[in-house]
Amino acid sequence: MRPFAAFVIAMFAMALCAPARAQEAAWPNQPIRMIVPFPAGGPADIVARVVSERLAQSFGQAIVIENKPGANTAIAAAQVARAPANGYTLLVVMDVTMVLNPLTSKTMSYDPIRDFDPISLLSKNTSLLTVHADGPKTLAELIALGRANPGKLNFGAGIITTRLAAELFNKETGIAAQFVPFQGSPPTVQALLSKSVDYIVDGQAASLPLIEAGTFRALAKTNEGPVPALPNLRSLAVEAGKPALNDVSTWIGVVAPAGTPRAIIDKVSGEIAKVYADPAMVERLLKAGINPVASTPEDLARFIQSESTRWGKVVKESGIELN
């Protein structure tokens, strides 16, 4: 190729790229939408609001939280998958969004790998198996009650992960109970408060205030993660004597529509890391029952893959079928 022709082509290519680079450099110059696929008040909503508050200060733009629950997070995920990849729409995801829906749903309105670019983890949480204060005083009492009354107890959960934990608990301990589905933590907790279910498996954020008030009683936690408000609470695996119940966690992260400029992905990820470097922010989330964990985009991608492998095996070997 002649030198002059090569020069013209290079200049043309630079001209095409310049607007995109300018747009990335100016980001954000308008409010950002952060879609949360759960009702207000649950763990995903709490961590999204706490983190977005600080991100808004750093970016100099408002971050608007939009709660869009339904279909095990699929409604919100499908909406964000179709959003422009310009950094102005972000999605708060959970294990159910990125891992369990693909494993348990026959029809998917989005592809978690193809449709999204990972940004960062936000938390890895320990859930609780909880009863009303009028219910069983120990896990052993709940197991005995369930075995003595097959098909008569009801249990609730607001996401697939906590339902799977409860189903595994029932299977391993020989309880035949009826599942009552809910969309997120607040209605799950409300059902236990009204005694329309006998026990729930749910995150700490919505349940801890009622546990500390003496309205609820936590019988076990789903893994060995710390629960500062309940330092003596043991795990399901230990309390029930069932190793198969070990290490069931829920996690929360944030992603963007696929094709979002890498500079924007890195900017959001880096700011989240700065938020979690502040001890006051960490303490604020821990008090809400949320264990804050940040990551790089690459680490989140690898984590999603490892979780898919682990849960795929659990779903297959447990024989549990989810609707």
FENDAPE-V356496 format. One record per residue. N is the residue number from 0. RES is the residue in three letters. PHI is phi in radians with two decimals (none if undefined). PSI is psi in radians with two decimals (none if undefined). OMEGA is omega in whole degrees, 0 to 359 (999 if undefined). Layout:
BEGIN
N	RES	PHI	PSI	OMEGA
N	RES	PHI	PSI	OMEGA
END
This chain:
BEGIN
0	MET	none	2.36	179
1	ARG	-1.12	2.55	182
2	PRO	-0.96	-0.73	182
3	PHE	-1.14	-0.72	179
4	ALA	-1.10	-0.72	178
5	ALA	-1.09	-0.68	179
6	PHE	-1.11	-0.76	180
7	VAL	-1.10	-0.76	180
8	ILE	-1.11	-0.72	180
9	ALA	-1.12	-0.74	179
10	MET	-1.12	-0.68	179
11	PHE	-1.12	-0.74	179
12	ALA	-1.12	-0.72	179
13	MET	-1.12	-0.65	179
14	ALA	-1.14	-0.64	179
15	LEU	-1.19	-0.64	184
16	CYS	-1.41	-0.42	186
17	ALA	-1.00	-0.80	180
18	PRO	-1.06	-0.69	180
19	ALA	-1.12	-0.75	179
20	ARG	-1.14	-0.67	179
21	ALA	-1.12	-0.69	179
22	GLN	-1.13	-0.73	179
23	GLU	-1.13	-0.72	181
24	ALA	-1.14	-0.57	182
25	ALA	-1.44	-0.22	183
26	TRP	-1.18	2.36	357
27	PRO	-1.67	2.46	176
28	ASN	-2.11	0.31	175
29	GLN	-2.74	2.89	180
30	PRO	-1.03	2.62	181
31	ILE	-1.89	2.36	175
32	ARG	-1.65	2.27	174
33	MET	-2.04	1.92	185
34	ILE	-1.55	2.21	179
35	VAL	-1.99	2.06	186
36	PRO	-1.45	0.57	179
37	PHE	-2.47	2.80	177
38	PRO	-1.14	2.85	176
39	ALA	-1.10	2.51	175
40	GLY	1.82	-0.27	179
41	GLY	-1.50	3.07	183
42	PRO	-1.01	-0.78	181
43	ALA	-1.10	-0.69	180
44	ASP	-1.18	-0.73	182
45	ILE	-1.11	-0.88	183
46	VAL	-1.16	-0.61	178
47	ALA	-1.10	-0.75	182
48	ARG	-1.22	-0.71	180
49	VAL	-1.13	-0.82	182
50	VAL	-1.20	-0.76	183
51	SER	-1.13	-0.51	178
52	GLU	-1.03	-0.78	180
53	ARG	-1.33	-0.65	178
54	LEU	-1.08	-0.69	179
55	ALA	-1.06	-0.68	178
56	GLN	-1.14	-0.72	181
57	SER	-1.21	-0.71	184
58	PHE	-1.48	-0.32	182
59	GLY	1.27	0.38	178
60	GLN	-2.40	2.58	178
61	ALA	-1.18	2.53	171
62	ILE	-2.04	2.02	186
63	VAL	-1.66	2.09	178
64	ILE	-1.48	2.20	177
65	GLU	-2.09	2.03	178
66	ASN	-1.52	2.09	181
67	LYS	-2.33	1.33	181
68	PRO	-1.33	2.86	173
69	GLY	2.31	2.55	174
70	ALA	0.97	0.75	179
71	ASN	0.92	0.77	177
72	THR	1.36	-0.04	186
73	ALA	-1.19	-0.55	181
74	ILE	-1.09	-0.87	180
75	ALA	-1.17	-0.71	181
76	ALA	-1.09	-0.76	180
77	ALA	-1.12	-0.64	179
78	GLN	-1.14	-0.82	182
79	VAL	-1.20	-0.58	178
80	ALA	-1.03	-0.50	181
81	ARG	-1.66	-0.03	182
82	ALA	-1.33	2.70	177
83	PRO	-1.02	2.45	182
84	ALA	-1.55	1.11	185
85	ASN	-2.08	0.12	178
86	GLY	1.52	-0.01	182
87	TYR	-1.73	0.05	172
88	THR	-2.36	2.10	178
89	LEU	-2.10	2.71	181
90	LEU	-2.17	2.20	171
91	VAL	-1.44	2.16	185
92	VAL	-2.06	2.80	172
93	MET	-2.23	3.09	177
94	ASP	-0.93	-0.62	180
95	VAL	-1.09	-0.69	183
96	THR	-1.18	-0.83	190
97	MET	-1.67	-0.34	186
98	VAL	-2.17	-0.95	191
99	LEU	-1.40	-0.60	176
100	ASN	-1.01	-0.83	178
101	PRO	-1.07	-0.51	182
102	LEU	-1.42	-0.42	189
103	THR	-2.10	-0.14	182
104	SER	-1.84	2.33	179
105	LYS	-1.36	-0.52	178
106	THR	-2.16	2.30	181
107	MET	-2.12	2.32	178
108	SER	-1.60	0.05	178
109	TYR	-2.71	2.83	176
110	ASP	-2.03	2.01	187
111	PRO	-1.11	-0.47	180
112	ILE	-1.56	-0.79	184
113	ARG	-1.27	-0.61	191
114	ASP	-1.60	-0.19	186
115	PHE	-2.33	2.62	171
116	ASP	-1.88	2.14	179
117	PRO	-1.11	2.55	176
118	ILE	-2.04	-1.04	182
119	SER	-2.89	2.64	163
120	LEU	-1.19	2.70	173
121	LEU	-2.06	-0.56	179
122	SER	-2.90	2.70	168
123	LYS	-2.19	2.06	192
124	ASN	-2.04	2.70	175
125	THR	-1.81	2.15	178
126	SER	-1.58	2.94	183
127	LEU	-2.19	2.49	168
128	LEU	-1.63	2.06	192
129	THR	-2.25	2.52	175
130	VAL	-2.18	2.91	172
131	HIS	-1.21	2.68	181
132	ALA	-1.03	-0.41	178
133	ASP	-1.44	-0.09	184
134	GLY	-1.57	-2.84	181
135	PRO	-0.97	2.54	182
136	LYS	-1.55	-0.34	180
137	THR	-2.41	2.88	177
138	LEU	-1.13	-0.64	179
139	ALA	-1.06	-0.67	178
140	GLU	-1.16	-0.70	179
141	LEU	-1.12	-0.74	179
142	ILE	-1.09	-0.78	180
143	ALA	-1.11	-0.70	179
144	LEU	-1.13	-0.75	180
145	GLY	-1.15	-0.72	180
146	ARG	-1.16	-0.58	182
147	ALA	-1.39	-0.27	183
148	ASN	-2.31	1.15	183
149	PRO	-1.04	2.27	178
150	GLY	1.39	0.01	185
151	LYS	-1.75	-0.36	179
152	LEU	-1.53	2.59	176
153	ASN	-2.00	2.45	175
154	PHE	-2.27	2.64	183
155	GLY	-2.17	2.68	175
156	ALA	-2.74	2.63	185
157	GLY	-1.83	-0.17	177
158	ILE	-2.48	2.89	183
159	ILE	-1.08	-0.69	183
160	THR	-1.03	-0.83	181
161	THR	-1.27	-0.55	174
162	ARG	-1.14	-0.75	180
163	LEU	-1.07	-0.71	177
164	ALA	-1.06	-0.77	180
165	ALA	-1.18	-0.71	179
166	GLU	-1.11	-0.71	177
167	LEU	-1.14	-0.72	176
168	PHE	-1.02	-0.83	180
169	ASN	-1.06	-0.78	183
170	LYS	-1.12	-0.80	183
171	GLU	-1.22	-0.50	183
172	THR	-1.78	-0.01	176
173	GLY	1.37	0.51	179
174	ILE	-1.74	2.32	173
175	ALA	-1.87	1.76	183
176	ALA	-2.18	2.79	182
177	GLN	-1.65	2.27	180
178	PHE	-1.50	2.35	175
179	VAL	-2.07	1.98	185
180	PRO	-1.43	2.59	175
181	PHE	-2.41	2.86	178
182	GLN	-1.83	1.55	178
183	GLY	1.60	3.13	187
184	SER	-1.25	-0.83	186
185	PRO	-0.96	-0.86	179
186	PRO	-1.20	-0.47	176
187	THR	-1.13	-0.82	179
188	VAL	-1.14	-0.70	180
189	GLN	-1.08	-0.63	179
190	ALA	-1.13	-0.70	177
191	LEU	-1.22	-0.64	179
192	LEU	-1.08	-0.66	180
193	SER	-1.51	-0.02	179
194	LYS	1.13	0.47	175
195	SER	-1.44	-0.20	168
196	VAL	-2.26	2.76	183
197	ASP	-1.60	-0.51	176
198	TYR	-2.74	2.76	180
199	ILE	-2.36	2.72	164
200	VAL	-2.04	2.13	187
201	ASP	-2.72	2.88	176
202	GLY	-1.14	2.92	185
203	GLN	-1.32	-0.57	193
204	ALA	-0.96	-0.80	184
205	ALA	-1.47	-0.43	185
206	SER	-1.58	-0.58	187
207	LEU	-0.98	-0.77	180
208	PRO	-1.01	-0.65	180
209	LEU	-1.34	-0.52	174
210	ILE	-1.18	-0.80	181
211	GLU	-1.17	-0.48	178
212	ALA	-1.41	-0.15	180
213	GLY	1.52	0.13	179
214	THR	-1.42	-0.65	177
215	PHE	-1.98	2.87	174
216	ARG	-2.31	2.16	176
217	ALA	-1.46	2.21	181
218	LEU	-1.70	-0.44	180
219	ALA	-2.95	2.85	174
220	LYS	-1.96	2.78	189
221	THR	-1.47	-0.12	176
222	ASN	-2.75	-3.01	183
223	GLU	-1.56	0.18	178
224	GLY	-1.10	2.65	182
225	PRO	-1.25	2.46	170
226	VAL	-2.18	1.57	188
227	PRO	-0.92	-0.61	181
228	ALA	-1.28	-0.32	182
229	LEU	-2.32	1.21	188
230	PRO	-1.13	-0.38	182
231	ASN	-1.72	0.05	181
232	LEU	-1.26	2.28	182
233	ARG	-1.72	2.88	182
234	SER	-1.35	2.80	176
235	LEU	-1.00	-0.74	182
236	ALA	-1.05	-0.74	181
237	VAL	-1.31	-0.84	185
238	GLU	-1.12	-0.66	181
239	ALA	-1.62	-0.18	182
240	GLY	1.21	0.61	183
241	LYS	-2.22	1.74	181
242	PRO	-1.01	-0.47	181
243	ALA	-1.12	-0.28	181
244	LEU	-1.60	0.12	185
245	ASN	-1.32	2.50	169
246	ASP	1.02	1.02	170
247	VAL	-1.81	2.03	184
248	SER	-2.20	2.68	168
249	THR	-1.90	2.51	179
250	TRP	-2.36	2.74	183
251	ILE	-2.27	2.45	177
252	GLY	-2.52	-3.06	178
253	VAL	-2.37	2.41	181
254	VAL	-2.33	2.97	177
255	ALA	-2.25	2.80	175
256	PRO	-0.96	2.47	180
257	ALA	-0.99	2.41	181
258	GLY	1.66	-0.03	176
259	THR	-1.06	2.33	183
260	PRO	-0.91	2.37	183
261	ARG	-1.03	-0.58	179
262	ALA	-1.06	-0.64	179
263	ILE	-1.26	-0.75	177
264	ILE	-0.96	-0.85	182
265	ASP	-1.15	-0.61	180
266	LYS	-1.14	-0.79	179
267	VAL	-1.15	-0.80	180
268	SER	-1.04	-0.77	180
269	GLY	-1.12	-0.67	179
270	GLU	-1.21	-0.61	177
271	ILE	-1.11	-0.72	177
272	ALA	-1.05	-0.67	178
273	LYS	-1.16	-0.69	178
274	VAL	-1.02	-0.78	184
275	TYR	-1.38	-0.15	174
276	ALA	-1.40	-0.14	180
277	ASP	-1.58	1.94	182
278	PRO	-0.96	-0.58	180
279	ALA	-1.14	-0.65	179
280	MET	-1.22	-0.70	178
281	VAL	-1.08	-0.80	180
282	GLU	-1.10	-0.68	179
283	ARG	-1.05	-0.75	180
284	LEU	-1.27	-0.70	179
285	LEU	-1.07	-0.67	178
286	LYS	-1.15	-0.43	177
287	ALA	-1.54	0.08	179
288	GLY	1.45	0.37	182
289	ILE	-2.08	2.22	180
290	ASN	-1.65	1.82	186
291	PRO	-1.28	2.27	178
292	VAL	-2.47	2.16	175
293	ALA	-1.80	2.96	178
294	SER	-2.77	2.94	169
295	THR	-1.41	2.85	175
296	PRO	-0.99	-0.69	180
297	GLU	-1.16	-0.71	179
298	ASP	-1.11	-0.69	179
299	LEU	-1.15	-0.70	178
300	ALA	-1.07	-0.77	179
301	ARG	-1.15	-0.66	180
302	PHE	-1.14	-0.74	178
303	ILE	-1.05	-0.73	179
304	GLN	-1.13	-0.75	181
305	SER	-1.18	-0.65	177
306	GLU	-1.16	-0.65	179
307	SER	-1.09	-0.73	179
308	THR	-1.13	-0.80	183
309	ARG	-1.15	-0.85	183
310	TRP	-1.27	-0.51	176
311	GLY	-1.05	-0.70	178
312	LYS	-1.18	-0.74	181
313	VAL	-1.11	-0.81	181
314	VAL	-1.07	-0.74	181
315	LYS	-1.19	-0.80	185
316	GLU	-1.35	-0.48	183
317	SER	-1.31	-0.44	183
318	GLY	1.34	0.14	180
319	ILE	-1.35	2.30	176
320	GLU	-1.94	2.17	180
321	LEU	-1.83	2.45	181
322	ASN	-1.23	none	999
END
